[in-house]
Structures are given as C-alpha cells and as structure tokens.
Amino acid sequence: MKRFKSEIKNFLLLTAIFVFVLFLDIVAVSLFYNHVVNFINKQPENIKADAGVLFFGDYIKDGKELGPNSKYRARQAAWLYKNGKVEKIICVGGYNQRYWKGKPHLMSEFLIKQGVSKNHIYYDSISFNTISNWDEAQKIIEENNFNSIIAISAPLHIYRISCMIDSDSVYYSSYRYRLEKFIDYWYLYKNVHREFISHFLNFVLRDNVRNKIVYTYRVIRMELKKIF
C-alpha cells in the first residue's frame, strides 16, 4: 500500500513538473510570436524598393506544386508588385539536387498567374535554405544594381531573415497567420520551435556546416516519407 501511494505521489509530481514546463513553453512561444508580430507591424508602410526577394516555402505532390506556405508568400509578393512597392521580384530557394533538379521554377510560374510580368521576375537555380537563398539573391541584386530590397516570407521566417541580414537598405514584408482553428495554433506552435532551433544553429555553426546539416536532414526526411 505504501509503495502504491509512493508511486502515485511520484506520478503526480512528474505530471505537475510536465504541466509547469509546458506552461512555460507556451508562454515563451506566445511572447516570441508577439515580438515577431510587433517587428512586422513596425516596418514602414510607404517604402518602395527596386526589388522584392521572395523566399521559397514548401512543395506538395512530390515537388510538382507549391504548398500553401509558398502561395501565401507569393501572393504577398504579387500584392507588393501590383501596388507599386517593388519593381522586380527575385525568387530564391526550392532547389533540391536529389529530387527536383531541372524542374521549372514553380514560384515564378505562380507569380505570372498572379499578374506579375515575366520580364520582372528573376530566380536562382541552386539555393535550398535561408543562408544560400540570401547568398544567391545578393548575386542577382549586385548584377542588376538594385539599391533597395524588400525581403518577403512567412512571419516567423522573415524575422529570422532580419536577424541574418545587416543592411539599412533591406526592409521586410510578410502575410499574416490565420489563427482560427486549433490546427492553426498547433502549426504556429511547431513553427516557433523550429525557429528556435534555426536561430540556435545560426548562432553556433558556420554557414557551410549548417548548410550541410540542413541539406542532410531534408534528404533523410524525404526518404522517410517514401517509407511511411
């Protein structure tokens, strides 16, 4: 009987610790998300730039179609273009040598359907993560003598990009998350933790080391999807 009571107490103690840690985690997520929203809201509204750099998001259907995140980003870029905020759009990312090498750039095709002129779209063909995205974007920016830029991505991602770029001529734009259902909040919760990990990796690893880790992780994830 005493042993049973002791096990109950241990179980309750562990449960209490878990609930407390979970509570702290949710508070941290909420504070970080509010910080990101405030950062986006403080971006100048009347800024006009030579070009927008559109960071790739996700694929679906084994790389044959843009995912919802990518479409949200692309619609934000198209909105900036059609409202005269950017003159050109540079699409970066989405390249995967093992799975999608040689496929047409889906982001640029989507932008054209949104009313962006084909002649006003640039894109790279080798970048696959945030660091390589910006490296390739800079090459296009320098080749075309663009002086001012608006970086465009998802809210959490755009904040990480802003921490990576140190330039007074780069501004930031994003769509808004739709937090209506439980699944929306769960998606946000997971993404905040992904951003925590990415911020940590950016801080402790050099760019080339982090690139190798990210690429290896994505290849393994794709292989696991094939199995399961």
Secondary structure as GFF3:
##gff-version 3
##sequence-region A 1 228
A	DSSP	alpha_helix	2	41	.	.	.	ID=ss1
A	DSSP	beta_strand	49	55	.	.	.	ID=ss2
A	DSSP	beta_strand	59	60	.	.	.	ID=ss3
A	DSSP	beta_strand	65	66	.	.	.	ID=ss4
A	DSSP	alpha_helix	68	82	.	.	.	ID=ss5
A	DSSP	beta_strand	86	92	.	.	.	ID=ss6
A	DSSP	alpha_helix	106	113	.	.	.	ID=ss7
A	DSSP	three_ten_helix	118	120	.	.	.	ID=ss8
A	DSSP	beta_strand	121	123	.	.	.	ID=ss9
A	DSSP	alpha_helix	130	143	.	.	.	ID=ss10
A	DSSP	beta_strand	149	153	.	.	.	ID=ss11
A	DSSP	alpha_helix	155	164	.	.	.	ID=ss12
A	DSSP	beta_strand	170	174	.	.	.	ID=ss13
A	DSSP	alpha_helix	182	204	.	.	.	ID=ss14
A	DSSP	alpha_helix	207	227	.	.	.	ID=ss15
###
